Amino acid sequence: MDISWKQDPRLKDISPEKLTLLTQFAEQIERTDKNHLMEAFMTVNLEAQEKGLQFNDQETALLVSILSSNMSPKDRKRLELLKMIAKKMAGPR
């Protein structure tokens, strides 16, 4: 697994708890069939909620940027779709 994303200096302000969760998520995504990414996303979202962790919009944008940097255009499009669905599920803020 390529963990170079963890070296990104923009992550310095994110809590260790969130980074641990993200590392686990990145490992899970690597093993997940692309057709089941939504399930994986929902699982990590529930786990974050159970731990009382919330990612603000700036953190989310940063993480998506870092984690998608090595994705193919097709996978990036899927990610954008997942982001749109997640935003709708979160409802108005």
PyMOL commands that place a pseudoatom at each C-alpha (Angstrom):
pseudoatom trace, name=CA, resn=MET, resi=1, chain=A, elem=C, hetatm=0, pos=[0.000, 0.000, 0.000]
pseudoatom trace, name=CA, resn=ASP, resi=2, chain=A, elem=C, hetatm=0, pos=[1.271, 3.453, -0.923]
pseudoatom trace, name=CA, resn=ILE, resi=3, chain=A, elem=C, hetatm=0, pos=[1.184, 5.518, 2.265]
pseudoatom trace, name=CA, resn=SER, resi=4, chain=A, elem=C, hetatm=0, pos=[2.889, 8.566, 0.773]
pseudoatom trace, name=CA, resn=TRP, resi=5, chain=A, elem=C, hetatm=0, pos=[-0.352, 10.527, 1.174]
pseudoatom trace, name=CA, resn=LYS, resi=6, chain=A, elem=C, hetatm=0, pos=[0.265, 10.450, 4.930]
pseudoatom trace, name=CA, resn=GLN, resi=7, chain=A, elem=C, hetatm=0, pos=[3.360, 12.584, 4.398]
pseudoatom trace, name=CA, resn=ASP, resi=8, chain=A, elem=C, hetatm=0, pos=[1.385, 15.463, 2.902]
pseudoatom trace, name=CA, resn=PRO, resi=9, chain=A, elem=C, hetatm=0, pos=[2.164, 18.555, 5.022]
pseudoatom trace, name=CA, resn=ARG, resi=10, chain=A, elem=C, hetatm=0, pos=[-1.436, 19.731, 4.745]
pseudoatom trace, name=CA, resn=LEU, resi=11, chain=A, elem=C, hetatm=0, pos=[-2.436, 16.902, 7.107]
pseudoatom trace, name=CA, resn=LYS, resi=12, chain=A, elem=C, hetatm=0, pos=[-0.496, 18.357, 10.044]
pseudoatom trace, name=CA, resn=ASP, resi=13, chain=A, elem=C, hetatm=0, pos=[-3.608, 19.955, 11.551]
pseudoatom trace, name=CA, resn=ILE, resi=14, chain=A, elem=C, hetatm=0, pos=[-5.768, 16.819, 11.426]
pseudoatom trace, name=CA, resn=SER, resi=15, chain=A, elem=C, hetatm=0, pos=[-6.107, 14.920, 14.702]
pseudoatom trace, name=CA, resn=PRO, resi=16, chain=A, elem=C, hetatm=0, pos=[-4.301, 11.592, 15.167]
pseudoatom trace, name=CA, resn=GLU, resi=17, chain=A, elem=C, hetatm=0, pos=[-7.669, 9.874, 15.671]
pseudoatom trace, name=CA, resn=LYS, resi=18, chain=A, elem=C, hetatm=0, pos=[-8.875, 11.056, 12.287]
pseudoatom trace, name=CA, resn=LEU, resi=19, chain=A, elem=C, hetatm=0, pos=[-5.614, 10.044, 10.608]
pseudoatom trace, name=CA, resn=THR, resi=20, chain=A, elem=C, hetatm=0, pos=[-5.885, 6.562, 12.114]
pseudoatom trace, name=CA, resn=LEU, resi=21, chain=A, elem=C, hetatm=0, pos=[-9.424, 6.208, 10.795]
pseudoatom trace, name=CA, resn=LEU, resi=22, chain=A, elem=C, hetatm=0, pos=[-8.333, 7.450, 7.371]
pseudoatom trace, name=CA, resn=THR, resi=23, chain=A, elem=C, hetatm=0, pos=[-5.435, 5.010, 7.250]
pseudoatom trace, name=CA, resn=GLN, resi=24, chain=A, elem=C, hetatm=0, pos=[-7.806, 2.151, 8.022]
pseudoatom trace, name=CA, resn=PHE, resi=25, chain=A, elem=C, hetatm=0, pos=[-10.195, 3.440, 5.361]
pseudoatom trace, name=CA, resn=ALA, resi=26, chain=A, elem=C, hetatm=0, pos=[-7.420, 3.699, 2.758]
pseudoatom trace, name=CA, resn=GLU, resi=27, chain=A, elem=C, hetatm=0, pos=[-6.404, 0.102, 3.489]
pseudoatom trace, name=CA, resn=GLN, resi=28, chain=A, elem=C, hetatm=0, pos=[-10.020, -1.042, 3.217]
pseudoatom trace, name=CA, resn=ILE, resi=29, chain=A, elem=C, hetatm=0, pos=[-10.511, 0.782, -0.091]
pseudoatom trace, name=CA, resn=GLU, resi=30, chain=A, elem=C, hetatm=0, pos=[-7.469, -0.956, -1.534]
pseudoatom trace, name=CA, resn=ARG, resi=31, chain=A, elem=C, hetatm=0, pos=[-9.099, -4.334, -0.845]
pseudoatom trace, name=CA, resn=THR, resi=32, chain=A, elem=C, hetatm=0, pos=[-12.608, -3.297, -1.899]
pseudoatom trace, name=CA, resn=ASP, resi=33, chain=A, elem=C, hetatm=0, pos=[-14.099, -4.062, -5.284]
pseudoatom trace, name=CA, resn=LYS, resi=34, chain=A, elem=C, hetatm=0, pos=[-14.862, -0.798, -7.055]
pseudoatom trace, name=CA, resn=ASN, resi=35, chain=A, elem=C, hetatm=0, pos=[-18.541, -1.765, -7.228]
pseudoatom trace, name=CA, resn=HIS, resi=36, chain=A, elem=C, hetatm=0, pos=[-18.700, -1.773, -3.423]
pseudoatom trace, name=CA, resn=LEU, resi=37, chain=A, elem=C, hetatm=0, pos=[-17.056, 1.580, -2.711]
pseudoatom trace, name=CA, resn=MET, resi=38, chain=A, elem=C, hetatm=0, pos=[-20.309, 3.107, -1.485]
pseudoatom trace, name=CA, resn=GLU, resi=39, chain=A, elem=C, hetatm=0, pos=[-20.654, 0.371, 1.132]
pseudoatom trace, name=CA, resn=ALA, resi=40, chain=A, elem=C, hetatm=0, pos=[-17.082, 0.980, 2.274]
pseudoatom trace, name=CA, resn=PHE, resi=41, chain=A, elem=C, hetatm=0, pos=[-17.715, 4.706, 2.453]
pseudoatom trace, name=CA, resn=MET, resi=42, chain=A, elem=C, hetatm=0, pos=[-20.873, 4.168, 4.513]
pseudoatom trace, name=CA, resn=THR, resi=43, chain=A, elem=C, hetatm=0, pos=[-19.028, 1.835, 6.876]
pseudoatom trace, name=CA, resn=VAL, resi=44, chain=A, elem=C, hetatm=0, pos=[-16.256, 4.319, 7.573]
pseudoatom trace, name=CA, resn=ASN, resi=45, chain=A, elem=C, hetatm=0, pos=[-18.820, 7.089, 7.976]
pseudoatom trace, name=CA, resn=LEU, resi=46, chain=A, elem=C, hetatm=0, pos=[-20.669, 5.051, 10.622]
pseudoatom trace, name=CA, resn=GLU, resi=47, chain=A, elem=C, hetatm=0, pos=[-17.416, 4.211, 12.371]
pseudoatom trace, name=CA, resn=ALA, resi=48, chain=A, elem=C, hetatm=0, pos=[-16.463, 7.887, 12.479]
pseudoatom trace, name=CA, resn=GLN, resi=49, chain=A, elem=C, hetatm=0, pos=[-19.857, 8.769, 13.945]
pseudoatom trace, name=CA, resn=GLU, resi=50, chain=A, elem=C, hetatm=0, pos=[-19.536, 6.057, 16.587]
pseudoatom trace, name=CA, resn=LYS, resi=51, chain=A, elem=C, hetatm=0, pos=[-16.177, 7.521, 17.597]
pseudoatom trace, name=CA, resn=GLY, resi=52, chain=A, elem=C, hetatm=0, pos=[-17.581, 11.051, 17.623]
pseudoatom trace, name=CA, resn=LEU, resi=53, chain=A, elem=C, hetatm=0, pos=[-15.381, 12.138, 14.717]
pseudoatom trace, name=CA, resn=GLN, resi=54, chain=A, elem=C, hetatm=0, pos=[-16.599, 14.637, 12.160]
pseudoatom trace, name=CA, resn=PHE, resi=55, chain=A, elem=C, hetatm=0, pos=[-14.677, 15.973, 9.200]
pseudoatom trace, name=CA, resn=ASN, resi=56, chain=A, elem=C, hetatm=0, pos=[-15.350, 19.563, 8.247]
pseudoatom trace, name=CA, resn=ASP, resi=57, chain=A, elem=C, hetatm=0, pos=[-15.678, 20.588, 4.595]
pseudoatom trace, name=CA, resn=GLN, resi=58, chain=A, elem=C, hetatm=0, pos=[-12.079, 21.794, 4.403]
pseudoatom trace, name=CA, resn=GLU, resi=59, chain=A, elem=C, hetatm=0, pos=[-10.723, 18.516, 5.831]
pseudoatom trace, name=CA, resn=THR, resi=60, chain=A, elem=C, hetatm=0, pos=[-12.906, 16.496, 3.497]
pseudoatom trace, name=CA, resn=ALA, resi=61, chain=A, elem=C, hetatm=0, pos=[-11.790, 18.437, 0.429]
pseudoatom trace, name=CA, resn=LEU, resi=62, chain=A, elem=C, hetatm=0, pos=[-8.152, 18.055, 1.435]
pseudoatom trace, name=CA, resn=LEU, resi=63, chain=A, elem=C, hetatm=0, pos=[-8.471, 14.323, 2.023]
pseudoatom trace, name=CA, resn=VAL, resi=64, chain=A, elem=C, hetatm=0, pos=[-10.278, 13.734, -1.238]
pseudoatom trace, name=CA, resn=SER, resi=65, chain=A, elem=C, hetatm=0, pos=[-7.600, 15.710, -3.052]
pseudoatom trace, name=CA, resn=ILE, resi=66, chain=A, elem=C, hetatm=0, pos=[-4.787, 13.708, -1.478]
pseudoatom trace, name=CA, resn=LEU, resi=67, chain=A, elem=C, hetatm=0, pos=[-6.380, 10.280, -1.756]
pseudoatom trace, name=CA, resn=SER, resi=68, chain=A, elem=C, hetatm=0, pos=[-7.542, 10.787, -5.342]
pseudoatom trace, name=CA, resn=SER, resi=69, chain=A, elem=C, hetatm=0, pos=[-4.249, 12.133, -6.678]
pseudoatom trace, name=CA, resn=ASN, resi=70, chain=A, elem=C, hetatm=0, pos=[-3.225, 8.744, -8.100]
pseudoatom trace, name=CA, resn=MET, resi=71, chain=A, elem=C, hetatm=0, pos=[-6.664, 7.670, -9.313]
pseudoatom trace, name=CA, resn=SER, resi=72, chain=A, elem=C, hetatm=0, pos=[-7.625, 7.161, -12.901]
pseudoatom trace, name=CA, resn=PRO, resi=73, chain=A, elem=C, hetatm=0, pos=[-10.090, 9.674, -14.412]
pseudoatom trace, name=CA, resn=LYS, resi=74, chain=A, elem=C, hetatm=0, pos=[-12.813, 7.014, -14.248]
pseudoatom trace, name=CA, resn=ASP, resi=75, chain=A, elem=C, hetatm=0, pos=[-12.211, 6.416, -10.529]
pseudoatom trace, name=CA, resn=ARG, resi=76, chain=A, elem=C, hetatm=0, pos=[-12.145, 10.157, -9.864]
pseudoatom trace, name=CA, resn=LYS, resi=77, chain=A, elem=C, hetatm=0, pos=[-15.544, 10.437, -11.514]
pseudoatom trace, name=CA, resn=ARG, resi=78, chain=A, elem=C, hetatm=0, pos=[-16.870, 7.696, -9.221]
pseudoatom trace, name=CA, resn=LEU, resi=79, chain=A, elem=C, hetatm=0, pos=[-15.427, 9.541, -6.261]
pseudoatom trace, name=CA, resn=GLU, resi=80, chain=A, elem=C, hetatm=0, pos=[-17.177, 12.736, -7.307]
pseudoatom trace, name=CA, resn=LEU, resi=81, chain=A, elem=C, hetatm=0, pos=[-20.441, 10.800, -7.489]
pseudoatom trace, name=CA, resn=LEU, resi=82, chain=A, elem=C, hetatm=0, pos=[-19.853, 9.414, -3.990]
pseudoatom trace, name=CA, resn=LYS, resi=83, chain=A, elem=C, hetatm=0, pos=[-19.154, 12.919, -2.696]
pseudoatom trace, name=CA, resn=MET, resi=84, chain=A, elem=C, hetatm=0, pos=[-22.380, 14.189, -4.219]
pseudoatom trace, name=CA, resn=ILE, resi=85, chain=A, elem=C, hetatm=0, pos=[-24.385, 11.340, -2.677]
pseudoatom trace, name=CA, resn=ALA, resi=86, chain=A, elem=C, hetatm=0, pos=[-22.739, 11.832, 0.711]
pseudoatom trace, name=CA, resn=LYS, resi=87, chain=A, elem=C, hetatm=0, pos=[-23.514, 15.546, 0.626]
pseudoatom trace, name=CA, resn=LYS, resi=88, chain=A, elem=C, hetatm=0, pos=[-27.163, 14.844, -0.108]
pseudoatom trace, name=CA, resn=MET, resi=89, chain=A, elem=C, hetatm=0, pos=[-27.293, 12.251, 2.666]
pseudoatom trace, name=CA, resn=ALA, resi=90, chain=A, elem=C, hetatm=0, pos=[-25.809, 14.695, 5.155]
pseudoatom trace, name=CA, resn=GLY, resi=91, chain=A, elem=C, hetatm=0, pos=[-28.658, 17.096, 4.480]
pseudoatom trace, name=CA, resn=PRO, resi=92, chain=A, elem=C, hetatm=0, pos=[-28.626, 20.837, 5.017]
pseudoatom trace, name=CA, resn=ARG, resi=93, chain=A, elem=C, hetatm=0, pos=[-26.199, 22.293, 7.514]
for i in range(1, 93): cmd.bond("trace and resi %d" % i, "trace and resi %d" % (i + 1))
show_as sticks, trace
zoom trace
